[in-house]
Amino acid sequence: MDNNTNDIESENDKVKEEWIKIQDELRNQLIEKDQLSFNLKDNTLKYIGGVDISFVKDNQEDACACLVVLEYPTMKIVYQDIEFIKLELPYIPGFLAFRETPFLIQLIDRLKQSQDNSKFLPQVIIVDGNGILHPRSFGLASHLGVLIDIPTIGIGKTFFHVDGLNAKDVKKQVELSCHKGGDFIELKGESGKVWGLALQSNDDSKNPIYVSIGHRISLETSLEIIKTTTKYRVPEPVRQADLKSREFIRLHFNNTTSSSNSNSSSK
């Protein structure tokens, strides 16, 4: 191992130590029950957000951040904001939020401050990333939710070992118990805590998605929202954010500039 590698690892250890302190402080503010501005039973949920960051191929710095807001229950896009970003902080497993949340917060703040579009501020945001289903119980969805004080739901596509749970056993349980869209299993760890759900999104899904509390919402309500917003494998707000960001990269990215920005909304 050369000196440069040692220096990078040493620097990352210092960064990680600082991030652990911040993460612990934020986790103390986490709310794992419904604290909502809407009730699914009385049709007061109007707008659901979806956020995603897509990377340029073979590039871990240049990416595209996207926020979409969909009308509920029609799933019609009423607002979108997309921009190129450059992620300069290191990627350290378990601390993805530190790289990504500043850019997502920027998109949400821009919507809050918009005279024309602030009415579309989402009442709940579905995040392409885990919530409490995370090695330190505080993934991207939880981190973002606490910082913006908006209810968030975490959606993971790969499973990370938590509290004695492992991918192999979870996959086996899903195969035994989930046979059609809407079927799910609880992800209960050795401690007895339910960390989330493995959900078969639809009849044709071969792999589950992993639903977990982000912030200010219960797992029960999270599941109900995910079920009613999912046509394909992932919920439509996240799916649209992913599609929009990938398309924006395809149409606008080149290696000499990544400063393009796009805002648009529709009623």
Disulfide bonds with the S-S distance in Angstrom:
none
